[in-house]
Amino acid sequence: MTTTTLAVLVPLLPFLGALAGLLLGRTAPGFARPLAVLPTLASLALAATVAARQGGGPPVDAATELTPTGSVPIELALHIDGFAALTAVVVGTVATCVQIYSTGYLRDDPRYSSYAALVSLFTSAMLLVVYTGDLMVLLVGWEVMGICSYFLVGHYWETPEARAASLKAFLVTKLGDVPFLIGLFALAADAGSFRITRILGAVAHGGIDHPTLIALLLLAGVAGKSAQFPLHTWLPDAMAGPTPVSALIHAATMVAAGVYFVARLLPLFEASQAAMTVLAVMAAVTMTGSALAALAQDDIKRVLAYSTIGQLGYMTGALAVADRGAAVFHLLSHGAFKALLFLAAGVIIHAAGTNSLAAMSRMSHLRDRVPDAYWTMTVALLALAAIPPFSGFFSKEAVLGVAEHVVTGHTEHAPAAAGWIVLLAGLLTALLTAAYATRLWLLAFRGRGTEAPDHGRQPLTMTTVLWVLAVPSLAFGGFAFRVLPDWFDGHDLTPTLTTSVLGTGVALVGGIVTYATWRHTTAHAARVPLGAVAAHPEGDAGQVEAEAIASHAPAYGDVAYAADPSDPGRLLLGRLHRHAAVGFHLDAVYSALFVRPVRAGASIVRFLDREVVDTYVRGAGILPRWLGAAVRRAQTGNLQTYVSALLAGTVVLAVAAVLVATGA
């Protein structure tokens, strides 16, 4: 089979699996798991074959016109370069791991078949975004992911948190999609095509009349989809969904789509110095703000959610200094260790019976209950903190290295101001990342107090996946910068000495300071007894998580457990802690600026509809009803009454005629 045919099958197989799963899920539930795993696994195998054939060489391009539009044509087009080939492999790997993990995690969930079908559709949509060479087809995959995220985040629709989170995710991402769509139309109008290759050709020849305006419109959609400031607030709340969904959204789909889109069209953004500076500022605020927020979270999944936002900030920072190689390198590296972090967190939540780090810190021997999650999460946290030789070190230092090149004048593709912004924010975020990664590890695995409940070993499908993802988390970085430079536009991905020393140094400082703070606080803190926390029977991990979401109020604003006085985050952040814990009040600001005015407007419209419009409608019905009542009373059925009325009317008419004649 040709490479083009194989590439078409890559997104098609998960789509067919999703369709079959929806059709057969209720009538033949025994087929739900094979239909979830096998099409995704086959898609991964085909994506790996396409990547091997592409080999980092010239892009694979193919196109056929979908339908004549009378203006700008829409085409079913493929454009597979090294970035697309590698990204598809990562998407397939994470999606396959999530589907296998879910067979054990949600084994008793009555809605598993629809869940698995939506995950397959989600995967298909992301693969379509990765491989397509036409922006309108990309938009289809972009929007399908938004719809799937709405249903998957709201999987536990019995809980109000899940319902609110799914609606918030849908509305916030759609808010960014409106200017994104306008930007796509403006871009196609200038370039005369939705084809990516033709658009890039028009950019190279100065054929785009308003690059700054178009770039800023597109960045609004990217900010929504990739959870960048100021449209990032939906992502932490999306943790109300099942943990495997969180792993898929954060590691390989949805949030990665925005970064990948900018990487595809990076020359367009390079054409505007203003857009590159805005991108750099957005990345800097995102990565530093999210790292501070992560250091204050009590919910283990919300810590990882803010971590994702920060790592996406690194990727957009690399794009802001005009290096898509470093951005995609970190996207691929991050995909492996972030999927591992979420899936390991799911095992820990099942064992502990809670999402709360404060509750876990009051459990002893939790790491002995989940040895697979303990060791693999340790590997993933070291990768997240960019400690060598783990994968995150190489990809994160690649981002800092390209920022250094801009600052020192080795490259002129981006403004020097953008280089300084990304470099300084990246170093500060490296310090904070190591701090919150160390804090998470200490609170989850070094707790003291009541012995953690023992629910036995987790299903093999869950633990095996953790070790599979631990391999790239440990080895991918060193492999990529040595073996795969041709896949990244031939750029040298080797970390520079300066940024390696600085980045590793600040990361070590962050980890050591956090550990020292924890030792100090645990030595003097009065421990609060754990009580009856985590007293759940062994059962479906997804159901346990649903109960944890419903009962674990700290993640959603109430106080269910006493604050842990040994939490190093409180001492490190000081007075900033309470502001960071609620995301620096951005939700409150948006509520004041948008939610309350919209609700007030809706109340006014409802008043006008009920009290004004309905009054006229009711009045229009009252008059005929009164007339009808009067006529109905005249219909007595008495013949004498009718004759008398006729004679009276005749007399009245005769008198009126005489008066008229006399007057004339």
Protein Blocks (a to p, Z undefined) as FASTA:
>chain_A
ZZklmmmmmmmmmmmmmmmmmmmmmmmmmlmmmmmmmmmmmmmmmmmmmmmmnnopacdd
ddddfbdehiaccdddddddfklmmmmmmmmmmmmmmmmmmmmmmmmgmklmmmmmmmmm
mmmmmmmmmmpcbfklmmmmmmmmmmmmmmmmmmmmmbmklmmmmmmmmmmmmmmmmmmm
mmmmmmmmmnopabfklmmmmmmnopafblmlmmmmmmmmmmmmnopafklmmmmmmmmp
cfklmmmmmmmgmjlmmmmmmmmmmmmmmmpmklmmmmmmmmmmmmmmmmmmmmmpfblk
lmmmmmmmmmmmmmmmmmmnopaklmmmmmmmmmmmmmmmmmmmmmmmmmnopabfklmm
mpghklmmmmmlmmmmmmmmmmmnopafbfklmmmmmmmmmmmmmmnopackbcfklmmm
mmmmmmmmmmmmmmmmmmmmmmmmmcgcjddddebjadfklmmmmmmmmmmmmmmmmmmm
mmmmmmngopafbdcfklmmmmmmmmmmmmmmmmmmmmmmmmmpccddebjghiacdddf
klmmmmmmmmmmmlnopafbdcdfklmklmmnmmmlmmmmnonommmmmmmmmmmmmmmm
mmmmmmmmmmmmmmmmmmmmmmmmmmmmmmmmmmnopaklmmmmmmmmmmmmmmmmmmmm
mmZZ
